[in-house]
Amino acid sequence: MNVPPQGGRKHPEQKMIEVDTKNILFICGGAFEGIDRKIAQRLNTQVVGYGTHKQRSRVNKENLIQYVAPQDLRAYGLIPEIVGRLPVLTYLNALDKDALRAILTQPKNALIKQYTHLFALDGITLTFDEDVFDFIVDTSIAYKLGARGLRSICEAIMVDAMYEMPSETVKVFHVTLPYAKEKVDKFTGSLSS
């Protein structure tokens, strides 16, 4: 495969670098919001004749993404040239409450640890009520924001304190559930409008 050194196709006459793709694993991914409708259409129209009811009852309608097939990607809008070059097609389940909470608190660079460190740089001790973590996770699930939504929810809760606390004399900041709800209500109000 010939690749331009600067990237892009602005100068087609430029010198190309040859890359051997034999030992490179390409992974494509995406959210594919709405592909479940394409899967449902395929599953409902495929079964005709006797035994139709038995076939349909075996389909888990709560998690249609598990039945994804190449023709669903094509119906969704991907061009056949791309779909044909993806030999393995699989799906991932949505993150559940426990997984989101673990993402929020456990890794070395977890969001909560990042905020604690940012406040510590200004000499402020940051603590949270345990139910605040559950509230953040529940809000992310309710608005279908996933793991990336955790950051925006935390930002909504913490942004005012991040700007106001360093100039105050208070050196301990404890985030309670009522405080978090008040800040998130302002944030979700801007989401719905």
Secondary structure, 3 states (H helix, E strand, C coil): CEECCCCCCCCCCCCCEECCCCCCCCCCCCCCCCHHHHHHHHHHHHCCCCCHHHHHHCCCHHHHHHHCCHHHHHHHCCCHHHHCCCCCCCCCCCCCHHHHHHHHHCCCCCHHHHHHHHHHHCCCEEEECHHHHHHHHHHHHHCCCHHHHHHHHHHHHHHHHHHHHHHCCCCEEEECHHHHHHHHHHHHHHHHC
